[in-house]
Amino acid sequence: MERTKLMSTTNKTLSFLVLIVLCTLGTAYAGQDSPADVVKLFSSYYGGAQMDKTANFTTEHFRDDMPKSVWVVDTWKALRQIDYKRVYDSIADTKVKSSRAVVILNTKIETLAGETTQKEIYYLIKEGKQWLIDELRVTEEDVEVTAEEIRL
């Protein structure tokens, strides 16, 4: 009898843990549903300790046809040479049209040259169910998504 109660409690605990893991995985995947979410994730990993995750949000075109691992290592080395740090970023605007999207990010970065405020314009394409960054343009100019819509 005591053994049955123990097994029942263990089964309930394991079931609860499995449920938590599945919910967490579902939430992590759901976070990639929109172009803005992809850009936020890319930005959060870019230049940091988890830089290898950024390649999963990019197309081969974005990586200059390099394999993910090669692009990550080359980019990581270049960022380390200039002591790159992202101070902050925020989504300024997003436009989605069919399987293409533009996301404009206001950012402040820090390098050996000092702090720079800039706009990052991400062009994304949808491959299957996943939005991927296909191109990135960095500028210090004011940009509105309507002007970038022409490229969609």
C-alpha positions in Angstrom: 0.0 0.0 0.0 2.8 2.4 1.0 4.7 1.6 -2.2 1.6 2.3 -4.3 1.2 5.8 -2.7 4.9 6.5 -3.3 4.6 5.4 -7.0 1.5 7.5 -7.4 3.2 10.6 -5.9 6.3 10.0 -8.1 4.1 9.6 -11.2 2.2 12.8 -10.4 5.5 14.7 -9.9 7.0 13.4 -13.2 3.8 14.2 -15.1 3.9 17.8 -13.7 7.6 18.2 -14.7 6.9 16.9 -18.2 4.0 19.4 -18.5 6.2 22.3 -17.4 8.9 21.3 -19.9 6.4 21.0 -22.8 4.8 24.3 -22.0 8.2 26.0 -21.9 9.2 24.5 -25.2 5.9 25.6 -26.7 6.4 29.1 -25.5 9.9 29.3 -26.8 8.8 28.2 -30.3 5.8 30.5 -30.2 8.1 33.4 -29.6 9.4 33.0 -33.2 6.0 33.5 -34.8 6.4 37.1 -35.7 9.2 39.0 -37.5 9.6 41.3 -34.5 10.1 38.3 -32.1 12.8 36.9 -34.4 14.6 40.2 -34.4 14.3 40.5 -30.6 15.8 37.1 -30.2 18.6 37.7 -32.7 19.4 41.0 -31.0 19.4 39.4 -27.6 22.0 36.8 -28.6 24.1 38.9 -31.0 27.6 39.6 -29.7 26.9 37.7 -26.4 27.8 34.4 -24.9 25.1 32.7 -26.9 26.1 34.1 -30.3 25.8 30.7 -31.9 22.0 30.9 -31.6 21.9 34.0 -33.9 22.6 31.9 -37.0 19.4 30.0 -36.6 17.5 33.2 -37.3 19.3 34.0 -40.6 19.3 32.9 -44.2 22.3 31.8 -46.1 22.1 35.1 -48.0 22.4 37.0 -44.8 25.5 34.9 -43.9 27.1 35.5 -47.3 26.5 31.8 -48.1 28.7 30.7 -45.2 27.8 27.7 -43.1 26.3 28.8 -39.8 29.3 27.7 -37.7 31.8 29.6 -39.9 29.6 32.7 -39.9 29.3 32.7 -36.1 33.0 32.3 -35.5 33.9 35.0 -38.1 31.3 37.4 -36.7 32.2 36.7 -33.1 35.9 37.4 -33.8 35.1 40.7 -35.5 32.9 41.8 -32.7 35.5 40.9 -30.1 38.1 42.9 -31.9 36.0 46.1 -31.6 34.8 45.2 -28.1 31.1 45.3 -29.2 28.4 45.6 -26.6 24.7 46.3 -27.2 23.6 48.9 -24.7 19.9 48.9 -25.6 17.5 48.3 -28.4 13.8 48.8 -29.0 11.4 48.0 -31.9 10.5 51.2 -33.7 8.2 49.8 -36.3 7.3 46.6 -38.2 5.6 45.9 -41.5 4.6 42.5 -42.8 3.5 41.8 -46.4 2.8 38.2 -47.3 6.1 36.3 -46.9 8.3 39.5 -46.4 8.7 41.8 -43.5 10.7 44.8 -42.3 11.5 45.5 -38.7 13.2 48.7 -37.6 15.2 48.6 -34.4 16.5 51.7 -32.5 19.8 50.7 -30.9 22.7 52.0 -29.0 25.9 50.1 -29.2 29.3 50.5 -27.5 32.6 49.8 -29.2 36.2 50.8 -28.8 35.2 54.0 -30.8 32.6 54.9 -28.2 28.8 54.8 -28.1 26.7 55.0 -31.2 22.9 55.4 -31.6 21.7 53.8 -34.8 18.8 52.3 -36.6 19.0 48.7 -37.7 16.6 47.8 -40.5 16.0 44.0 -40.7 14.5 42.5 -43.9 13.0 39.1 -43.2 11.5 36.4 -45.4 9.3 33.5 -44.4 10.7 30.1 -45.1 8.0 27.5 -44.2 6.7 28.6 -40.8 9.9 30.4 -39.8 10.7 34.1 -40.3 14.4 34.5 -41.1 16.6 37.6 -41.3 17.7 37.9 -44.9 19.3 41.4 -44.9 20.4 44.0 -42.4 21.0 47.7 -43.1 22.4 50.0 -40.4 22.0 53.8 -40.6 22.0 56.8 -38.4 19.2 58.4 -40.4 15.6 58.6 -39.3 13.7 55.8 -41.1 10.0 55.1 -41.4 8.7 51.7 -42.3 6.6 53.2 -45.1 9.8 54.1 -47.0 11.2 50.6 -46.5 7.9 49.1 -47.6 9.0 49.6 -51.2 11.6 46.9 -50.7 8.9 44.4 -49.7 
